[in-house]
Amino acid sequence: MPEPTLSARPSEAPVVFETAPDRYLHWKLEIAGGIATLRLDVREDRPLREGYALKLNSYDLGVDIELADAVDRIRFEHPEVRVVVLASAKDRVFSSGANIHMLGLSPHGFKINFCKFTNETRLGMEDASAHGGPRFLAALNGIAAGGGYELALACDEIVLVDDGSSAVSLPEVPLLGVLPGTGGLTRVVDKRRVRRDRADVFCTLQEGIKGQRAVDWGLVDALAPRSRFDEAVTERARALAAGNEPRTGPGVPWKPLEVEDDGSLRRYRHVTVKMDAEGRTATITVAGPGGGEPDSAEAYRKRGTDAWALRAFRELDDAILHLRFNRPELGLVLLATEGDPGRVLEVDRALDRLRDDWFVREILLYQARVLRRLDLTARSLFARIEPGSCFAGSLFELALAADRSYMLDAENGASVALGPLNEKDYPMTHGMSRLHAHFYGEEDRIAAALPAGLLTAAEADRAGLVTVVLDDIDYEDELRVAIEERASLSPDALTGMEASLRFPGRETAECKIFGRLSAWQNWIFFRPNAVGEHGALKVYGRPERPEFDWNRT
């Protein structure tokens, strides 16, 4: 009989991404004097799924969901925090990384989505540090291996205990026959500027590197003996805090979302997801703002997470994650909106005007992160632009993110518009705006499109902002045929095609992490050297050695 996998238990509940500190199982959050400490204390007996134990502070998706929640809460609820210290509650171990038995039991798609989510969480930390939020300090009181060291690499500084045995390592290649899954290869050379010949040695040393050699090679920033490790970490945290301007004003409570789901319809306040299992499609509809949205920084903080600009994007984010992890069979996502495009533009203009306020700035940064998550989701994306829709400004980013957009040209039909945020405020993983990626090679068209106001279907077509414009005679049939054709194609081929076409132009370290890593990891996770009966992931923890096909391809 085949070995059981984590997806082979139909009774298991879907993955839920909503949590709160009073429900954390694996992290402890403490805040004092502008410094937050996130202490990793993984409960071995509380994995997300049954079948493995979370030993040595190893983590699974459940651990990382809590970390993602904690980072968002610190950014929104605690503007006074200038430094976040990532530490361990376990003696002599920071983290041994992603749980290997969890990976061994997981189906291929889960492994890839798990790696993608952990990357997005760590990039959220770096996003905070880069845009006036808290800095991050990793306090490695012991072994930091694999994903544990990759978590440290996402921090601004790393302090390692100097006790003669504690080391940092990326042992995936020699130990497991796979790659570090959370950006370690890229961050070592692109972020920490470790010389690539040294990085080659480091990434093939199962035991890792410790002590002064780790400092000399740039793998960590400082050492401290165990006798004064806590004191040294506090000193480094205070120094980081001193160089980081505090944000003023009270924090905003990170309220829970409310969602109803009957299996075919998932309903939030502003977002609905209609799931068609037979057609293998999902339709995400985002409702635009009503009247009375905030028009001052004070009003935004008073409205808090109920402001449309934040609430709608939080709901969209949760919907994207739900489809990724819980509905992998739905390969085509239709993106729709409903509402008044003028009101979307009003909200965008207010956000643009108030961007110097820390809370408004965090809303803009959060919107950008959600849109990047959409870009990186392995689903075909078609935008439906129809009468009653509001693809304008920030919501036009959904059409720009789509692989294709279909617009109905009818009397009293739909209109689209760009706004003040489209050109620069929502960068993709490779640093370009979706508008510049859309017009790559003909950027001169952007200057004409930006101030044009509301555009009819014919005007949007002439401006090059939509893919296909159809009249009301052909629209439904043409769109139906396109949907059926797309749903009939190989999901694997489409994933590769879409990931290649969505990111024209230059590369950044962030897009290397997703582009290069995801492509190679997808391939490696299928190969028998990693996941075959005698592959390195399958025999991990057993006495036998893995068996490799030594032919290079």
C-alpha positions in Angstrom: 0.0 0.0 0.0 1.2 3.6 -0.6 2.5 5.5 2.3 -0.1 7.9 3.9 0.2 11.6 3.2 -1.1 14.6 5.1 -3.8 15.1 2.4 -5.0 11.6 2.6 -7.3 12.1 5.6 -10.6 13.5 4.4 -11.8 14.1 7.9 -9.2 16.8 8.6 -10.4 20.4 8.7 -9.1 22.9 6.2 -6.2 25.1 7.1 -7.3 28.3 8.9 -5.1 31.4 8.8 -6.8 33.4 11.4 -5.2 33.3 14.9 -4.4 35.6 17.8 -1.7 35.7 20.6 -4.0 34.1 23.2 -4.3 31.1 20.8 -0.6 30.8 19.9 0.7 27.4 20.6 4.3 27.9 19.6 5.3 31.6 20.0 5.3 33.9 23.0 5.1 37.6 22.4 6.4 40.1 25.0 6.7 43.9 24.5 8.6 46.3 26.7 10.3 49.6 26.2 9.9 49.7 22.4 11.4 46.2 22.0 9.2 43.2 21.2 10.5 39.6 21.8 9.1 36.8 19.9 10.2 33.6 21.6 9.9 30.3 19.7 8.8 27.5 22.0 7.4 24.9 19.7 5.1 22.3 21.3 6.2 18.9 19.9 2.8 17.3 20.4 0.8 20.0 18.6 1.6 19.8 14.9 -0.9 21.2 12.3 -1.5 17.6 11.1 -1.1 14.3 12.8 1.8 12.0 11.9 4.9 13.8 13.1 6.4 15.5 16.2 7.8 19.1 16.1 11.1 18.3 17.9 14.0 20.7 18.3 11.9 23.8 17.6 11.2 22.6 14.1 8.3 24.2 12.5 5.3 23.4 10.2 2.7 25.6 8.6 0.9 26.1 11.9 4.0 27.6 13.5 4.5 30.0 10.6 0.8 31.1 10.6 1.4 32.3 14.1 4.6 34.1 13.1 2.9 35.8 10.2 0.1 37.0 12.5 2.5 38.2 15.1 4.5 40.3 12.6 1.3 41.9 11.3 0.0 42.6 14.9 3.3 44.3 15.8 3.2 46.5 12.8 -0.5 47.6 13.3 -1.1 47.3 17.1 2.3 48.4 18.4 3.7 51.4 16.5 6.0 52.0 19.5 8.0 48.9 18.8 11.3 49.7 17.1 13.0 46.3 17.3 11.7 42.7 17.3 14.0 40.1 18.8 13.5 36.6 17.5 14.7 34.2 20.3 14.2 30.6 21.5 12.8 29.3 24.7 14.6 26.0 24.2 18.0 25.3 25.7 20.8 25.3 23.2 18.7 25.3 20.1 17.2 28.2 18.2 15.4 26.2 15.5 16.2 23.1 13.5 14.1 24.4 10.6 11.1 23.0 8.8 10.0 19.6 10.1 11.4 17.0 7.8 8.9 14.3 8.7 6.1 16.8 7.8 7.7 17.4 4.4 8.2 13.7 3.9 4.5 13.1 4.5 3.2 16.1 2.6 1.9 15.9 -1.0 3.9 17.9 -3.5 1.6 20.9 -3.8 1.5 21.3 0.0 5.3 21.4 0.1 5.5 24.1 -2.5 2.8 26.2 -1.0 4.4 25.8 2.5 7.7 27.0 1.2 5.9 29.9 -0.6 4.1 31.0 2.6 7.2 30.9 4.7 9.0 33.0 2.2 6.2 35.5 2.1 6.2 35.7 5.9 9.9 36.4 6.0 9.7 39.0 3.2 7.0 40.7 5.4 9.6 41.1 8.1 12.1 42.6 5.6 9.3 44.8 4.2 8.7 46.2 7.7 12.3 46.9 8.2 12.7 48.6 4.8 9.7 51.0 5.3 10.1 52.6 8.7 8.7 49.7 10.8 10.6 47.6 13.4 14.0 46.2 12.7 14.6 42.5 13.4 17.4 40.9 15.5 17.9 37.1 15.6 19.3 35.8 18.9 20.7 32.4 18.2 21.2 30.7 21.6 22.1 27.4 19.9 21.8 25.5 16.7 20.1 27.3 13.8 19.8 24.8 10.9 18.0 25.0 7.6 14.8 27.0 7.9 15.9 28.1 11.4 18.9 29.9 9.9 16.8 31.1 7.0 14.5 32.8 9.6 17.6 34.5 11.0 18.7 35.6 7.6 15.5 37.5 7.2 16.5 39.6 10.2 18.7 42.8 10.0 21.3 41.4 12.4 22.2 38.0 13.8 23.9 37.3 17.1 25.2 33.7 17.7 26.2 32.2 21.0 29.9 31.3 21.1 30.0 28.1 23.1 32.2 25.9 20.9 29.3 23.9 19.5 26.5 26.1 18.3 26.5 26.6 14.5 24.5 28.0 11.6 23.9 25.7 8.7 22.0 25.1 5.5 22.3 21.3 5.4 19.5 20.6 2.9 21.8 19.6 -0.1 24.0 17.2 1.8 21.4 15.9 4.2 18.1 15.8 2.4 18.9 16.1 -1.3 16.8 19.2 -1.7 17.3 23.0 -1.5 16.9 25.4 1.4 13.2 26.3 0.9 13.0 29.8 2.4 15.4 31.9 0.4 18.6 30.9 2.2 20.7 30.5 -0.9 19.7 33.9 -2.2 20.0 35.8 1.1 23.5 34.4 1.8 24.9 35.8 -1.4 22.6 38.7 -2.2 21.8 40.1 1.3 24.7 39.1 3.4 27.2 39.3 0.6 28.9 36.1 1.5 31.5 35.3 -1.2 30.1 32.7 -3.5 33.0 30.3 -3.2 32.5 30.4 0.6 28.8 30.0 0.2 29.4 26.9 -1.9 31.4 25.4 1.0 28.9 26.5 3.6 25.9 25.1 1.8 27.5 21.6 1.5 28.7 21.4 5.1 26.1 19.4 7.0 27.5 20.4 10.3 27.5 24.1 9.4 29.9 26.8 10.6 30.4 28.2 14.1 32.3 30.8 16.1 34.6 33.4 14.6 34.6 31.7 11.2 30.9 32.4 11.0 31.5 36.1 11.7 34.5 36.3 9.3 32.5 34.8 6.5 29.6 37.2 7.1 27.1 34.5 8.1 26.4 36.2 11.5 27.1 39.7 12.8 28.4 39.1 16.3 29.3 36.4 18.8 28.6 36.4 22.6 29.6 33.8 25.2 26.8 32.0 26.9 27.6 33.7 30.2 26.6 37.1 28.7 24.5 36.1 25.7 21.3 37.7 27.0 23.1 40.9 27.9 24.7 41.1 24.5 21.4 40.6 22.7 19.8 43.4 24.8 22.7 45.7 23.9 22.4 45.0 20.2 18.6 45.4 20.3 18.9 48.8 22.1 21.5 50.0 19.5 19.2 49.0 16.7 16.3 50.7 18.4 18.3 53.9 18.8 18.8 54.2 15.1 15.1 53.6 14.2 12.7 56.5 14.5 9.6 55.6 16.6 6.2 55.8 15.1 3.8 58.0 17.0 0.2 57.5 17.9 -1.8 54.7 19.4 -1.9 51.2 17.9 -4.9 49.8 16.0 -6.4 46.5 17.2 -6.0 43.7 14.6 -9.6 42.5 14.7 -10.6 39.0 13.5 -12.3 38.5 10.2 -15.7 37.0 10.0 -16.2 34.4 7.2 -19.0 32.0 6.3 -18.2 29.0 4.1 -20.5 26.2 2.9 -18.0 24.6 0.6 -19.2 26.3 -2.6 -19.5 29.9 -1.4 -17.1 31.7 1.0 -18.4 35.1 2.1 -16.7 37.9 4.0 -17.8 41.5 4.5 -16.4 42.8 1.2 -15.2 39.7 -0.6 -17.0 36.6 -1.8 -15.5 33.5 -3.3 -17.8 31.3 -5.5 -16.2 27.8 -6.0 -17.2 25.6 -9.0 -15.7 22.2 -8.4 -17.0 20.8 -11.6 -15.6 23.6 -13.7 -12.4 23.8 -11.6 -12.9 27.6 -11.2 -13.3 30.1 -8.4 -14.7 33.6 -8.8 -13.4 36.2 -6.3 -15.5 39.3 -6.2 -14.3 42.3 -4.2 -17.0 44.9 -3.4 -15.8 48.5 -3.5 -16.2 51.0 -0.7 -19.5 52.5 0.3 -19.8 56.1 1.5 -18.3 57.6 4.6 -14.7 56.2 4.3 -12.2 58.1 6.5 -10.7 61.3 5.1 -8.1 62.1 7.8 -5.4 60.2 9.5 -7.2 60.4 12.8 -10.4 59.1 11.2 -8.4 56.2 9.7 -7.0 55.2 13.1 -10.4 55.5 14.7 -12.0 53.2 12.0 -9.0 50.9 12.3 -9.1 47.5 10.6 -12.8 48.2 9.6 -11.6 50.8 7.0 -12.4 49.4 3.6 -8.9 49.9 2.3 -7.6 47.5 4.9 -10.5 45.2 5.6 -11.1 44.3 1.9 -7.5 43.5 1.3 -7.3 41.4 4.4 -10.3 39.4 3.2 -8.7 39.0 -0.2 -5.5 37.8 1.4 -7.4 35.1 3.4 -9.3 34.1 0.3 -6.1 33.6 -1.7 -4.5 31.5 1.0 -7.7 29.4 1.4 -7.6 28.6 -2.4 -3.9 27.8 -2.3 -4.0 25.3 0.6 -7.6 24.1 0.8 -8.8 24.1 -2.8 -5.9 23.1 -5.1 -8.2 21.6 -7.7 -9.6 25.1 -8.6 -7.1 26.1 -11.3 -8.6 29.2 -12.7 -9.6 32.2 -10.6 -11.9 34.8 -12.1 -11.4 38.2 -10.6 -14.5 40.5 -10.4 -15.4 43.7 -8.6 -18.7 45.5 -7.9 -19.4 49.0 -6.8 -18.7 52.6 -7.8 -15.2 53.2 -9.4 -15.4 56.8 -8.3 -15.5 55.9 -4.6 -12.5 53.6 -5.0 -10.6 56.5 -6.5 -11.7 58.7 -3.6 -10.3 56.3 -1.1 -7.0 56.0 -3.1 -6.7 59.8 -3.2 -7.1 60.0 0.6 -4.5 57.3 1.1 -2.1 59.1 -1.2 -2.7 62.4 0.7 -2.3 60.9 4.1 0.6 58.6 3.4 2.9 60.3 5.9 0.8 58.9 8.8 2.2 55.6 10.0 -1.1 53.8 10.0 -2.0 54.9 6.4 1.5 53.9 5.3 1.0 50.5 6.8 -2.3 50.1 4.9 -0.6 50.9 1.6 2.2 48.4 2.4 -0.3 45.7 3.4 -2.2 46.2 0.2 1.0 45.8 -1.8 1.9 42.6 0.0 -1.5 41.1 -0.7 -1.2 41.9 -4.4 2.2 40.3 -4.5 0.7 37.2 -2.9 -1.9 37.2 -5.7 0.9 37.5 -8.4 2.7 34.5 -6.8 -0.3 32.2 -6.6 -0.2 29.2 -8.9 -3.6 29.8 -10.5 -4.6 31.2 -13.9 -6.1 34.7 -13.3 -8.8 36.2 -15.6 -10.4 39.5 -14.9 -14.1 40.1 -15.8 -14.8 43.8 -16.3 -18.6 44.2 -16.6 -21.3 46.8 -15.9 -21.5 47.5 -12.2 -17.8 46.7 -11.6 -15.2 49.1 -10.1 -11.9 48.2 -11.6 -10.3 51.6 -10.7 -7.2 52.6 -8.9 -6.2 50.1 -6.3 -8.8 47.6 -7.6 -7.5 48.0 -11.1 -4.4 46.3 -9.8 -6.5 43.0 -9.9 -6.9 43.5 -13.6 -3.2 44.2 -14.1 -2.3 41.1 -12.0 -4.6 39.0 -14.2 -3.1 36.9 -17.0 -6.0 38.2 -19.2 -8.8 40.8 -18.8 -12.1 40.6 -20.6 -14.2 43.8 -20.8 -17.8 44.0 -21.9 -18.6 46.8 -24.3 -22.3 47.6 -23.8 -24.6 50.6 -23.4 -24.2 51.9 -19.8 -21.3 49.5 -19.6 -18.3 49.2 -17.4 -15.5 51.8 -17.0 -11.9 51.5 -15.7 -9.5 54.0 -14.4 -6.0 54.4 -13.1 -5.4 56.4 -9.9 -2.6 58.0 -7.9 -1.3 54.7 -6.4 -1.0 52.6 -9.6 2.4 53.8 -10.8 4.6 53.3 -7.8 2.8 52.1 -4.6 2.2 48.5 -5.4 5.6 47.0 -6.6 5.7 43.4 -7.7 8.4 41.0 -6.4 10.8 42.2 -9.0 10.4 45.8 -8.1 8.4 47.0 -11.1 4.8 48.2 -10.8 2.2 46.1 -12.5 1.5 49.1 -14.8 5.2 49.1 -15.9 5.2 45.4 -16.3 2.0 45.6 -18.3 3.5 48.2 -20.7 7.1 46.8 -20.6 8.9 48.1 -23.6 6.3 50.8 -24.3 6.2 52.7 -21.0 5.5 56.0 -22.8 1.8 54.9 -22.9 1.6 55.2 -19.1 1.8 59.0 -19.1 -1.3 59.2 -21.3 -3.3 56.6 -19.4 -2.7 57.9 -15.8 -4.6 61.2 -16.0 -7.3 59.9 -18.4 -10.0 59.4 -15.8 -12.8 56.9 -16.3 -12.4 55.0 -19.6 -15.1 53.2 -21.5 -14.4 49.8 -23.0 -13.4 51.3 -26.4 -11.2 53.9 -24.7 -9.6 51.3 -22.4 -8.9 49.1 -25.5 -7.2 52.0 -27.3 -5.2 52.8 -24.2 -4.0 49.2 -24.1 -5.3 48.6 -20.5 -7.4 45.5 -21.2 -6.8 42.3 -23.2 -10.1 41.6 -25.0 -13.1 43.9 -25.5 -16.3 42.2 -26.6 -19.9 43.4 -27.3 -22.9 41.9 -25.4 -23.6 39.5 -28.3 -20.2 37.7 -28.1 -19.1 38.4 -24.5 -20.6 35.4 -22.6 -19.8 32.8 -25.3 -16.3 34.0 -25.9 -15.5 34.1 -22.2 -17.1 30.7 -21.6 -14.9 29.2 -24.4 -11.8 30.9 -22.9 -12.6 29.5 -19.4 -13.2 26.0 -20.7 -10.1 26.0 -22.8 -7.9 27.3 -19.9 -9.4 24.7 -17.5 -8.5 21.9 -20.0 -4.8 22.6 -20.1 -2.1 21.0 -18.0 -1.9 22.7 -14.6 1.9 22.1 -14.4 2.5 23.7 -17.8 0.3 26.6 -16.9 2.1 27.2 -13.6 5.4 27.4 -15.4 4.0 29.6 -18.2 2.3 32.0 -15.9 5.3 32.4 -13.6 7.5 33.1 -16.6 5.2 35.7 -18.2 4.0 37.6 -15.1 7.5 39.1 -14.3 9.1 40.7 -17.4 12.2 42.7 -17.0 14.8 42.9 -14.3 15.3 40.6 -11.2 15.6 41.4 -7.5 16.7 39.1 -4.7 13.0 38.7 -3.8 12.0 37.5 -7.2 15.0 35.2 -7.4 13.8 33.6 -4.2 10.4 32.8 -5.8 11.4 32.4 -9.4 14.6 30.3 -9.2 13.8 28.5 -5.9 10.2 27.6 -6.8 11.2 26.3 -10.2 14.0 24.2 -8.9 12.2 23.0 -5.8 9.2 22.0 -7.8 11.5 19.8 -10.0 13.5 18.4 -7.1 10.5 17.5 -5.0 9.4 15.2 -7.8 12.7 13.5 -8.3 13.3 10.1 -6.8 16.6 11.2 -5.3 14.5 13.3 -2.9 11.1 11.7 -2.6 11.5 8.2 -4.1 11.2 5.1 -2.0 14.9 5.4 -1.0 15.2 9.2 -1.5 16.8 11.4 1.0 13.6 12.9 2.3 12.0 9.5 2.7 14.8 7.8 4.6 15.6 10.8 6.9 15.7 9.6 10.5 16.2 5.9 9.4 19.5 4.0 9.6 19.8 3.4 5.9 21.5 5.8 3.5 19.6 7.4 0.6 20.1 5.9 -2.9 20.7 8.3 -5.7 20.5 8.1 -9.4 24.0 9.6 -10.2 23.1 10.8 -13.7 23.1 14.6 -14.0 20.3 16.1 -16.1 
